[in-house]
Amino acid sequence: MTAPTELRVSKDRKLLTITFPAHQPVELSAELLRVASPSAEVQGHSPAQRVTVPGKRNVAIADMVPTGNYAVRIVFDDGHATGIFTWDYLHRMAHDKATMWQSYLDELAAKGLSRDR
């Protein structure tokens, strides 16, 4: 996957706007990025180990650290800092964000969890 041409964090640190070549910019919320983090802490080592992360409605992006030529590590203000977001993963998130978001909301509801703390 080609690297994005732009990664821009909003002033309030709640949105990441990502632009890939020949694509329109897409906004990804810090909350979606946090709860869908590709880290083992969230994804586990198999689908059965995947964790539904509640209480992240107000999470913000604290920092973004380039990782080689293939990814960025996003650090969140709740201390989560182990997610390495590859260009492929961010591209998939940009295209599937509505589906990913609805799946997250459905998981929260099924488990009796909330987006709030």
C-alpha positions, 0 to 999 in steps of 0.5 A: 500500500502506498503511504498517505499523502497527508495525516492531519490531527484536528486541533481538539485531537479528536479526529485524524484526517487521512488522505491517500493518493487519488482518494478524497480525505477521510476523517477517522475519530480518535475513538474509532482508532483507539477501539480498533487499534491493531495492538495485541492488547485490543486484537489479541492473538486470535479473533477469539481473544479480541477485546471490546474496549468501552469508555473511549468516547472522549479519548484523544490522540496525544502523539503520532510516531512514524514507524519506518515507511509503512506505518504510524504508531498512534499514542492516545491520551489514555496511555494506549501506545502500542498500536502500529497502524500500517498504511494498509490498515488505515486504508481499510479503516478509511473505506470500512469506517461505517461498518467498523463503527456499527460493529463496535456499537453492536458489540458494546450493546451486546455486552452491556458496555458504554462508550462513556466511562 
